Amino acid sequence: MSRFLVVGLGHFGSWAAQTLYQMGHEVIGIDANPTVVDRHAEMVTRGIVGDATDPALLADLGADGVDAAILSTGENLAASVLVAQALKDLHVREIFVKVASHEAARVFESIGVSDTVFPARQAALRLAHRISSKAVFDYLPLSRGYSMQEVAIPDQWIGHSLRDLELPKRHGINVVALYDVLTDTLQPVPDPDTPLKESDLAIVVGRDDTIAKVLRVDRTGG
């Protein structure tokens, strides 16, 4: 079990806190609004009402002992920066910050947070990729230009094994898992010698343009 701190219990912070708590982790949630904290009483291990920009408060609640912190403090960039810096001073190992713009992301990157998250941007990217290709069922951006995608198996892959296809060597993409929609089973470590089936969905990782090209070529036979 890990310990997490979630600062700001709005929509994003609330979902993060609930999910981590349901996964069996210890979650400390902090928000300046008492009503919000009361509403999350059964969704976190500890709910704290307070100003997270106060370094003394963060120290008192044990922020220096958490495995990671998630900041979701709304549009107040200055307050978020103060919280992030206070957590850095407490030697919190990993700090993730919800941001609304590239400019805000650059500010947090300059003070050394672990990562910034664009919920609206990522949701838009996922939707755009899903509706632009009937072969893509889900899309998760990783770093710039790279993603993890859940895709339908192209016809030309059916009956061939991953070893036969040599996708990493030929195209620079990796199949990290297979999901059989008929049996509702997931193979998190696919057998490289098992022939692929029409009912398989592949979870692939690689460059966006490469994945799109491979799916397009292998579906048209080009």
C-alpha positions in Angstrom: 0.0 0.0 0.0 1.3 3.4 -1.0 0.5 6.9 0.5 -0.8 9.7 -1.7 -1.6 13.3 -1.1 -4.3 15.0 -3.3 -4.5 18.7 -3.1 -7.8 20.1 -4.4 -10.8 17.9 -4.4 -12.6 19.3 -7.5 -13.6 17.0 -10.4 -10.1 15.8 -11.3 -8.7 15.6 -7.8 -11.9 13.8 -6.6 -11.6 11.1 -9.3 -7.9 10.6 -8.6 -8.4 10.4 -4.8 -11.4 8.0 -5.1 -9.6 5.7 -7.6 -6.4 5.5 -5.5 -8.5 4.8 -2.3 -10.5 2.1 -4.0 -7.3 0.5 -5.1 -6.4 0.1 -1.5 -4.0 3.0 -1.0 -3.8 5.5 1.8 -5.1 8.8 0.5 -4.9 12.2 2.2 -7.2 14.8 0.6 -6.9 18.5 1.3 -9.2 21.3 0.2 -10.0 24.8 1.5 -13.8 24.1 1.3 -15.2 22.3 4.3 -18.3 21.1 2.4 -16.1 19.5 -0.2 -14.0 17.8 2.4 -17.1 16.5 4.2 -18.4 15.1 0.9 -15.3 13.1 0.4 -15.2 11.7 4.0 -15.7 8.1 2.8 -13.6 8.5 -0.3 -10.3 9.2 1.3 -8.3 8.0 4.3 -8.1 11.5 5.8 -9.8 14.6 4.7 -8.1 17.9 5.7 -9.7 21.4 5.5 -7.0 23.9 5.0 -4.8 26.1 2.9 -2.3 23.9 1.1 0.0 26.9 0.4 1.0 26.8 4.1 4.2 24.8 4.3 3.6 24.2 8.1 0.2 22.6 7.3 1.7 20.3 4.7 4.4 19.2 7.1 1.9 18.6 10.0 -0.2 16.3 7.9 2.8 14.2 6.9 3.3 15.3 3.3 7.0 14.5 3.6 6.1 10.8 3.9 3.8 10.4 0.9 4.9 8.5 -2.2 3.4 11.0 -4.6 1.3 14.2 -4.6 -1.4 15.2 -7.1 -2.1 19.0 -7.4 -5.5 20.0 -8.7 -6.0 23.5 -7.4 -8.0 25.1 -10.2 -7.0 28.2 -12.2 -4.9 29.8 -9.4 -1.5 29.3 -10.9 0.3 31.3 -8.2 -1.2 29.1 -5.4 -0.4 25.9 -7.3 3.2 27.0 -7.7 3.5 27.7 -4.0 2.1 24.3 -3.1 4.4 22.6 -5.6 7.4 24.4 -4.2 6.5 23.6 -0.6 6.2 19.9 -1.5 9.6 20.0 -3.2 11.0 21.6 0.0 9.5 18.6 1.9 11.3 16.2 -0.5 8.1 14.7 -1.9 9.5 12.3 -4.5 6.8 12.6 -7.2 4.6 15.6 -7.8 1.9 15.6 -10.6 0.1 18.8 -11.4 -3.1 19.3 -13.4 -2.6 22.3 -15.8 -4.8 24.1 -18.3 -2.1 25.4 -20.7 1.4 24.8 -22.1 2.5 28.0 -20.4 1.5 26.7 -17.0 3.2 23.4 -17.7 6.4 25.2 -18.5 6.3 27.0 -15.1 5.9 23.7 -13.2 8.5 22.0 -15.3 10.9 24.8 -14.4 10.6 24.0 -10.7 11.0 20.3 -11.3 7.7 18.6 -10.8 7.4 15.0 -12.1 4.8 15.6 -14.7 2.0 17.9 -15.8 -1.5 16.6 -16.9 -3.8 18.2 -19.4 -7.2 16.5 -18.8 -9.1 18.5 -21.4 -6.3 18.1 -24.0 -5.9 14.4 -23.4 -9.7 13.8 -23.6 -9.8 15.7 -26.9 -6.8 13.8 -28.3 -8.5 10.5 -27.3 -11.7 11.5 -29.0 -10.1 12.8 -32.1 -8.1 9.6 -32.6 -11.1 7.4 -32.0 -13.4 9.1 -34.5 -10.7 9.6 -37.1 -10.0 5.8 -37.4 -12.4 3.0 -37.1 -9.5 0.8 -36.1 -8.7 2.7 -33.0 -10.8 1.9 -29.9 -8.8 3.9 -27.3 -5.9 6.3 -27.3 -3.6 7.3 -24.4 -0.9 10.0 -25.1 2.4 9.2 -23.5 5.2 11.7 -24.5 5.2 14.0 -27.4 4.4 12.1 -30.6 4.1 8.7 -28.8 1.0 6.9 -27.5 -0.6 3.7 -26.4 -3.5 2.7 -28.5 -6.1 -0.1 -28.4 -6.6 -1.2 -32.1 -8.4 -3.8 -34.1 -6.1 -6.5 -35.6 -5.5 -5.8 -39.3 -6.7 -8.6 -41.6 -3.1 -9.2 -42.8 -2.0 -9.9 -39.2 -4.6 -12.6 -38.6 -3.1 -16.1 -38.4 0.4 -14.7 -37.9 2.3 -14.6 -34.6 3.9 -11.5 -33.2 7.3 -13.1 -33.8 6.4 -13.6 -37.5 5.3 -10.0 -37.8 8.5 -8.5 -36.3 6.7 -5.2 -35.5 9.4 -3.7 -33.4 12.1 -4.5 -36.0 10.0 -3.5 -39.1 8.0 -0.6 -37.7 9.3 0.4 -34.3 6.0 -0.4 -32.5 5.4 -2.9 -29.7 2.3 -4.9 -28.9 2.3 -4.9 -25.1 -1.0 -6.7 -24.5 -3.8 -8.5 -26.4 -7.5 -8.5 -25.5 -9.9 -11.2 -26.9 -13.3 -9.6 -27.2 -15.1 -12.9 -27.5 -13.7 -14.5 -24.3 -13.2 -11.2 -22.5 -9.7 -12.1 -21.6 -6.6 -10.0 -21.4 -3.0 -11.2 -22.1 -0.8 -8.6 -20.4 2.3 -10.5 -21.7 1.3 -11.9 -25.2 2.8 -15.2 -26.3 5.0 -14.2 -29.3 4.3 -17.6 -31.0 0.5 -17.6 -30.8 -1.3 -16.8 -34.0 -3.4 -13.6 -33.8 -7.2 -14.0 -34.2 -9.9 -11.8 -35.7 -11.4 -11.3 -32.2 -8.1 -9.9 -30.8 -7.6 -6.2 -30.0 -3.9 -5.2 -29.7 -2.6 -2.6 -27.2 0.3 -1.1 -29.1 2.9 1.5 -28.1 4.8 3.6 -30.6 4.9 6.8 -32.6 1.4 8.1 -33.6 2.4 8.5 -37.2 4.0 5.1 -37.4 1.0 3.3 -35.8 -1.4 5.1 -38.2 0.8 4.2 -41.2 1.1 0.5 -40.2 -2.7 0.2 -39.7 -3.5 2.0 -42.9 -1.0 0.0 -45.0 -1.8 -3.4 -43.5 -5.5 -2.8 -44.0 -5.2 -1.8 -47.6 -2.4 -4.3 -48.4 -0.1 -1.5 -49.6 
